[in-house]
Amino acid sequence: MDKEYIKKLAEDPKFISGIYNYCDRWCERCPLTSRCMNFALSEEHFDDLQALDMNNKVFWQKLSEMFQLTLEMVKETAKEQGIDLDSIDLQAVADEQESIRDAAENYECARVAKSYSQMVKDWFDSAGDLFEEKADDLSLQVQLELPDSDPAREAAGLKDAVDVIRWYQHFIYVKFLRAIGGSLKETPPCLDEFPKDSDGSVKIALIAIDRSIAAWGQIRQHFPQQEDKLLDILVHLDRLRRKTESAFPNARSFVRPGFDSADKRD
């Protein structure tokens, strides 16, 4: 793989420009991987299980190759735009980024999202016995062959709910940091008519919150004895959702390429 191959790939009309900027990174459940250049590059560059092994030398070699290609393209683009990368004060940039991150971490939505991540960890850390009991109960249902039970479907539903919660556990907080940090550097008021990148990041965070609330609702049905603890989590998430919609009133209406636009049509 080389720069020219990547440029040629970028010109392919089947790929939706920028679709990967506002997704949840859950490629296994995405209906638009065939329209995503990032996914195509991953498939091309890491094309076997061995290469995907984080502890395997092949993986790190290929990752290094991709880094070098990306660096070459960044330098090429900078040169075309008359930007002297060597003249940039890297320490000043690093200090600015650190200041922005500190501000983002202290933003209320980010603090509530981080607290949610810990709540998820705490609940699952304490729920081991609950899941063992549930497994025993489902096994018993299979043995008894009760006419009105569907243990396989129940188990699959529970697994899906857990998968959703775990996938978005830290994702929401990370997206808030990106959105808040980005909003501190965005365009001046005179350009407010253009969609804001921060709104796009917040939108996928809101979608993650919505899906997490639905998943916790399913968990609540499976474990009614955990009603109080689960309600605390749901109330916390709903509080985060409402605060987010208040702080970023245009996020819900942000049009994500492919997912919310006509580009999603085949």
C-alpha positions as CSV (number, residue, x, y, z in Angstrom):
1,M,0.0,0.0,0.0
2,D,1.3,3.5,-0.8
3,K,0.1,7.1,-1.0
4,E,-1.2,6.9,-4.5
5,Y,-3.3,3.9,-3.6
6,I,-4.8,5.7,-0.7
7,K,-5.5,8.8,-2.9
8,K,-7.1,6.6,-5.5
9,L,-9.3,4.9,-2.9
10,A,-10.4,8.4,-1.6
11,E,-11.6,9.2,-5.1
12,D,-13.9,6.1,-5.3
13,P,-17.5,7.5,-5.3
14,K,-18.8,4.5,-3.3
15,F,-17.1,5.9,-0.2
16,I,-19.0,8.5,1.8
17,S,-16.7,11.4,2.6
18,G,-16.2,11.9,6.4
19,I,-18.6,9.0,7.4
20,Y,-16.0,7.8,9.9
21,N,-15.8,11.1,11.7
22,Y,-19.2,10.7,13.5
23,C,-19.7,7.0,13.9
24,D,-19.4,4.9,17.1
25,R,-16.5,2.8,15.8
26,W,-18.5,-0.4,16.2
27,C,-17.8,-1.8,12.7
28,E,-19.2,-5.2,13.4
29,R,-22.7,-3.6,13.8
30,C,-22.4,-0.9,11.2
31,P,-24.7,-1.2,8.1
32,L,-22.4,1.1,6.1
33,T,-19.0,-0.5,6.3
34,S,-19.1,-0.9,2.5
35,R,-19.2,2.9,2.1
36,C,-16.4,3.6,4.6
37,M,-12.9,4.2,3.4
38,N,-11.4,3.7,6.9
39,F,-13.0,0.3,7.1
40,A,-11.7,-0.6,3.6
41,L,-8.2,0.5,4.6
42,S,-8.4,-1.6,7.7
43,E,-9.5,-4.7,5.8
44,E,-6.8,-4.1,3.2
45,H,-4.0,-3.5,5.6
46,F,-4.9,-5.9,8.4
47,D,-6.3,-8.7,6.3
48,D,-5.8,-11.7,8.5
49,L,-6.3,-12.7,12.2
50,Q,-2.5,-12.9,12.7
51,A,-2.1,-9.3,11.7
52,L,-4.8,-8.2,14.1
53,D,-3.1,-9.8,17.0
54,M,-2.0,-6.8,19.2
55,N,0.9,-8.9,20.5
56,N,2.1,-10.0,17.1
57,K,5.0,-8.5,15.3
58,V,3.1,-8.3,12.0
59,F,0.5,-6.1,13.6
60,W,3.0,-3.5,14.8
61,Q,4.9,-3.6,11.5
62,K,1.8,-2.8,9.5
63,L,0.8,-0.1,12.0
64,S,4.2,1.5,11.6
65,E,3.8,1.4,7.8
66,M,0.4,3.1,8.0
67,F,2.0,5.8,10.3
68,Q,4.7,6.5,7.8
69,L,2.3,6.8,5.0
70,T,0.1,9.1,7.0
71,L,3.1,11.3,8.0
72,E,4.2,11.5,4.4
73,M,0.7,12.7,3.3
74,V,0.5,15.3,6.1
75,K,3.9,16.7,5.0
76,E,2.8,16.7,1.4
77,T,-0.4,18.5,2.2
78,A,1.4,21.1,4.4
79,K,3.8,21.8,1.6
80,E,1.0,22.3,-0.9
81,Q,-0.6,24.8,1.5
82,G,2.6,26.7,2.2
83,I,2.8,25.5,5.8
84,D,6.2,25.2,7.3
85,L,5.9,22.3,9.8
86,D,9.4,22.9,11.2
87,S,8.5,26.5,12.2
88,I,5.6,25.3,14.5
89,D,6.3,25.7,18.2
90,L,5.5,22.2,19.3
91,Q,5.8,23.0,23.0
92,A,3.3,25.9,22.6
93,V,0.9,23.5,20.8
94,A,1.3,20.9,23.5
95,D,0.7,23.4,26.2
96,E,-2.4,24.7,24.4
97,Q,-3.7,21.1,24.0
98,E,-3.1,20.3,27.7
99,S,-5.0,23.5,28.7
100,I,-7.9,22.6,26.4
101,R,-8.1,19.1,27.7
102,D,-8.1,20.3,31.3
103,A,-11.0,22.6,30.5
104,A,-12.9,19.8,28.8
105,E,-12.4,17.4,31.7
106,N,-13.9,20.0,34.1
107,Y,-16.9,20.6,31.9
108,E,-20.1,19.4,33.6
109,C,-21.2,17.0,30.9
110,A,-17.8,15.4,30.8
111,R,-17.7,15.0,34.6
112,V,-21.1,13.3,34.6
113,A,-20.1,11.1,31.7
114,K,-16.9,10.0,33.5
115,S,-18.9,9.3,36.6
116,Y,-21.2,7.1,34.5
117,S,-18.2,5.1,33.3
118,Q,-17.3,4.3,36.9
119,M,-21.0,3.4,37.8
120,V,-20.9,0.9,35.0
121,K,-17.7,-0.7,36.3
122,D,-19.0,-0.8,39.8
123,W,-22.3,-2.5,38.9
124,F,-20.7,-5.2,36.7
125,D,-18.0,-5.8,39.4
126,S,-20.8,-6.5,41.9
127,A,-23.0,-8.5,39.5
128,G,-21.0,-11.6,39.0
129,D,-23.3,-13.7,41.2
130,L,-26.4,-12.3,39.4
131,F,-25.2,-13.5,36.0
132,E,-24.3,-16.9,37.4
133,E,-27.8,-17.3,38.8
134,K,-29.3,-16.1,35.5
135,A,-27.2,-18.7,33.6
136,D,-28.4,-21.4,36.0
137,D,-32.0,-20.3,35.6
138,L,-31.8,-20.3,31.8
139,S,-30.2,-23.8,31.9
140,L,-33.0,-25.0,34.0
141,Q,-35.6,-23.6,31.5
142,V,-33.8,-25.5,28.7
143,Q,-34.0,-28.8,30.7
144,L,-37.7,-28.3,31.7
145,E,-38.7,-27.3,28.1
146,L,-41.3,-25.0,29.5
147,P,-43.9,-24.1,26.7
148,D,-43.9,-20.3,27.4
149,S,-40.2,-19.8,27.8
150,D,-37.5,-19.0,25.2
151,P,-34.2,-19.2,27.1
152,A,-32.1,-18.9,24.0
153,R,-33.8,-15.6,23.0
154,E,-33.6,-14.4,26.6
155,A,-29.9,-15.1,26.8
156,A,-29.2,-13.4,23.4
157,G,-31.2,-10.3,24.5
158,L,-29.2,-10.1,27.7
159,K,-25.9,-10.5,25.9
160,D,-26.9,-7.8,23.4
161,A,-27.7,-5.4,26.3
162,V,-24.4,-6.1,28.0
163,D,-22.5,-5.6,24.8
164,V,-24.2,-2.2,24.2
165,I,-23.5,-1.0,27.7
166,R,-19.9,-2.1,27.7
167,W,-19.2,-0.7,24.2
168,Y,-20.4,2.8,25.1
169,Q,-19.2,2.7,28.7
170,H,-16.1,4.9,28.0
171,F,-17.0,6.0,24.5
172,I,-19.5,8.7,25.7
173,Y,-16.9,10.4,27.9
174,V,-14.2,10.3,25.2
175,K,-16.6,11.8,22.7
176,F,-17.5,14.6,25.1
177,L,-13.8,15.4,25.6
178,R,-13.4,15.6,21.8
179,A,-16.6,17.8,21.4
180,I,-15.8,20.2,24.2
181,G,-12.2,20.5,23.3
182,G,-13.2,21.1,19.7
183,S,-15.8,23.7,20.6
184,L,-13.1,25.8,22.4
185,K,-11.3,26.1,19.1
186,E,-14.2,26.4,16.6
187,T,-15.1,29.1,14.1
188,P,-16.0,32.6,15.1
189,P,-19.7,33.7,15.4
190,C,-19.8,35.0,11.9
191,L,-19.5,31.4,10.6
192,D,-22.1,29.9,12.9
193,E,-24.3,29.0,9.9
194,F,-21.9,26.1,9.2
195,P,-22.4,22.8,11.0
196,K,-20.0,22.4,13.9
197,D,-17.8,19.4,14.3
198,S,-18.4,19.5,18.1
199,D,-22.2,19.1,17.4
200,G,-21.4,16.0,15.3
201,S,-19.3,14.5,18.1
202,V,-22.1,15.3,20.7
203,K,-24.7,13.7,18.4
204,I,-23.0,10.3,18.4
205,A,-22.5,10.7,22.2
206,L,-26.3,11.3,22.5
207,I,-27.0,8.3,20.4
208,A,-24.7,6.2,22.6
209,I,-26.6,7.5,25.7
210,D,-30.0,6.7,24.1
211,R,-28.8,3.2,23.3
212,S,-27.3,2.7,26.7
213,I,-30.6,3.8,28.4
214,A,-32.5,1.2,26.3
215,A,-29.9,-1.5,27.2
216,W,-30.1,-0.7,30.9
217,G,-33.9,-0.9,30.5
218,Q,-33.4,-4.5,29.3
219,I,-31.0,-5.3,32.1
220,R,-33.7,-4.0,34.5
221,Q,-36.2,-6.5,33.2
222,H,-33.7,-9.4,33.7
223,F,-32.7,-8.4,37.2
224,P,-35.8,-6.9,39.0
225,Q,-34.0,-7.4,42.3
226,Q,-31.6,-4.7,41.3
227,E,-34.3,-2.1,40.7
228,D,-32.9,0.6,43.0
229,K,-29.3,0.4,41.7
230,L,-30.4,0.2,38.1
231,L,-32.8,3.2,38.5
232,D,-29.9,5.2,39.9
233,I,-27.9,4.5,36.7
234,L,-30.8,5.3,34.5
235,V,-31.5,8.6,36.3
236,H,-27.8,9.5,36.0
237,L,-27.9,8.8,32.2
238,D,-31.1,10.7,31.7
239,R,-29.6,13.6,33.6
240,L,-26.6,13.5,31.3
241,R,-28.8,13.4,28.3
242,R,-30.8,16.4,29.3
243,K,-27.7,18.5,30.3
244,T,-26.1,17.6,27.0
245,E,-29.1,18.7,25.0
246,S,-29.2,21.9,26.9
247,A,-25.5,22.6,26.4
248,F,-25.5,21.6,22.7
249,P,-29.0,22.5,21.4
250,N,-28.1,21.9,17.8
251,A,-26.4,18.5,18.2
252,R,-29.5,16.4,17.6
253,S,-30.1,18.1,14.2
254,F,-26.5,17.7,13.0
255,V,-26.5,15.7,9.8
256,R,-23.9,12.9,9.9
257,P,-22.6,12.0,6.4
258,G,-24.2,8.7,5.4
259,F,-26.0,8.0,8.6
260,D,-28.4,10.9,8.5
261,S,-28.2,12.0,4.8
262,A,-29.2,10.8,1.4
263,D,-25.7,9.4,1.0
264,K,-26.8,6.3,3.0
265,R,-28.7,5.1,0.0
266,D,-27.0,2.4,-2.0
